[in-house]
Amino acid sequence: MAKYGLNKVTLIGNLGRDPELKYLDQGVALTNLWMACTESYRDKNGQNVDRTEWVSVNLWRSQAEIAAKYCRKGSTVCIEGRLTSRSWETPQGEKRRVMEVEGRRIILLDSRPADPATAIPVVETQTTAPPVSNPISNTPAASAVTPDTVSEKATDTDNELDDLPF
C-alpha cells in the first residue's frame, strides 16, 4: 500500500458559462466555473472524433475574483488544482456524490479582444506624472503627460506588437 499520494490536476479548456462569484459569511470569495475540456483523436476508421468532458471548478479568494472579473463564457483558461469530492443527502433521502476540481491557480489563455467594445475592463492605477515643461508655452500643464496620453501611446505600441508573426 502506498504511503504517499499525489492529487494534482491541470486542465485547459473553455468556460461553458459565465463565472458565478459569491461571497461567503466571512467575506471569502468563491467562484464556480463550468469548464469544457475537449480532446481530439482518430477512431479506427480514421475519422476525427472530439470528446468533451465537463468539469466543475471551484476557485477561492483572489483567484475567484480574478476569474469573475476577467473571464466570460467561451474564455480559454488553464486551471491547476486538485480533485475533491462532496457528498450530501437530498430532501428525498437520496445520497449524492460529486467530484470537483478545487482550483489553486487560474491562468488566462485568451489573447486580448480585437474589438474594444467587447474588451473586459482592466484595472489601471491612477497615477499622475509630473508636469513636463513646454519650451513654447511656459505652462507646464499644457504639455503634461497624463494617464490618458500614456495609455493611448501604449495602445498604439501594443497593436503594432500584435501584428508580429511570433
C-alpha positions in Angstrom: 0.0 0.0 0.0 1.3 3.4 -1.0 2.2 5.6 2.0 2.1 8.9 0.0 0.0 10.1 -2.9 -0.3 12.9 -5.3 -3.5 14.8 -6.1 -2.7 17.3 -8.8 -4.8 18.3 -11.8 -4.0 20.6 -14.8 -6.9 21.4 -17.2 -7.0 23.5 -20.3 -10.4 24.3 -21.7 -13.2 26.8 -22.4 -15.8 28.0 -20.0 -19.3 26.8 -20.7 -21.0 29.7 -18.9 -20.0 33.0 -17.1 -18.3 32.5 -13.7 -20.6 32.7 -10.7 -19.0 34.8 -7.9 -20.4 34.7 -4.4 -19.0 35.8 -1.0 -19.4 33.5 2.0 -20.2 34.7 5.5 -16.7 35.7 6.4 -16.3 37.6 3.2 -14.3 34.8 1.4 -14.8 34.9 -2.4 -15.9 31.7 -4.1 -16.3 31.3 -7.9 -17.7 28.3 -9.7 -16.6 27.6 -13.3 -18.2 25.1 -15.7 -15.3 24.1 -18.0 -15.3 22.1 -21.2 -12.1 20.1 -21.9 -12.1 18.7 -25.4 -9.7 16.2 -26.8 -9.5 15.1 -30.4 -8.4 11.7 -31.7 -8.8 9.4 -34.7 -11.1 6.4 -34.4 -10.2 3.0 -36.0 -11.8 4.2 -39.3 -9.5 7.3 -39.5 -12.3 9.8 -38.6 -11.5 12.7 -36.3 -13.6 12.5 -33.1 -13.9 15.1 -30.5 -14.7 14.1 -26.9 -15.6 16.7 -24.3 -15.6 16.3 -20.6 -17.4 18.9 -18.5 -15.7 19.7 -15.2 -16.9 21.8 -12.3 -14.1 24.0 -10.8 -14.2 26.0 -7.6 -11.8 28.9 -7.1 -11.3 30.7 -3.8 -10.2 34.2 -2.6 -8.2 36.3 -5.1 -8.2 33.6 -7.8 -12.1 33.6 -7.6 -12.2 37.4 -8.0 -9.8 37.3 -11.0 -11.9 34.7 -12.7 -15.1 36.5 -12.2 -13.6 39.8 -13.4 -11.7 38.7 -16.5 -13.4 35.5 -17.7 -16.7 35.0 -19.6 -18.4 32.2 -21.4 -16.0 30.8 -24.0 -12.9 32.1 -22.3 -9.9 29.7 -22.6 -8.2 29.1 -19.3 -5.7 26.8 -17.6 -6.6 25.5 -14.1 -4.2 24.0 -11.7 -5.6 22.4 -8.6 -6.7 19.1 -7.1 -9.6 16.7 -7.2 -12.1 16.9 -4.3 -15.4 15.1 -3.7 -18.5 16.1 -1.8 -21.4 14.1 -0.7 -24.8 15.0 0.6 -28.3 13.8 1.1 -31.3 15.2 -0.8 -34.5 16.1 1.0 -36.0 12.9 -0.5 -33.3 10.9 1.3 -31.1 10.1 -1.8 -27.4 10.1 -1.3 -25.5 12.2 -3.8 -21.8 12.5 -4.5 -19.9 14.8 -6.9 -16.3 15.1 -8.0 -14.9 18.6 -8.5 -11.7 20.4 -9.0 -10.5 22.8 -6.3 -8.5 25.3 -8.4 -5.4 26.7 -6.8 -4.4 28.8 -9.8 -6.0 30.1 -12.9 -4.1 31.2 -16.0 -5.9 33.2 -18.6 -5.0 32.0 -22.1 -7.2 34.3 -24.2 -5.5 37.0 -26.2 -6.8 40.5 -25.9 -10.1 41.0 -27.7 -9.7 42.9 -31.0 -13.0 44.9 -30.5 -12.6 47.4 -27.7 -16.4 47.3 -27.1 -16.2 43.6 -26.1 -13.0 44.0 -24.1 -13.1 43.2 -20.4 -12.1 46.3 -18.4 -8.7 46.3 -17.0 -8.0 48.0 -13.7 -5.5 50.8 -14.1 -3.7 52.5 -11.2 -4.4 56.2 -11.2 -1.1 57.9 -11.2 -0.3 61.4 -12.3 3.0 62.0 -14.0 5.0 65.1 -13.0 4.4 68.1 -15.3 6.8 68.5 -18.2 7.7 72.0 -19.2 7.0 73.0 -22.7 9.6 75.5 -24.1 7.0 77.0 -26.4 4.3 77.8 -23.9 5.9 78.1 -20.5 2.8 76.5 -18.9 3.6 73.1 -17.5 0.0 71.9 -17.7 -0.1 72.4 -21.5 2.2 69.6 -22.1 1.8 67.4 -19.0 1.8 63.7 -19.5 -1.5 62.3 -18.3 -2.6 58.7 -17.9 -4.8 59.1 -21.0 -1.9 60.1 -23.3 0.3 57.3 -21.8 -2.4 54.7 -22.4 -3.0 55.9 -26.0 0.7 55.6 -26.7 0.8 52.2 -25.0 -2.2 51.0 -27.1 -0.5 52.1 -30.4 2.6 50.1 -29.4 0.6 47.1 -28.3 -1.3 47.0 -31.6 2.0 47.0 -33.5 3.2 44.1 -31.4 0.1 42.1 -32.1 0.9 42.1 -35.8 4.2 40.3 -35.2 4.1 36.7 -36.6 5.6 35.1 -33.5 
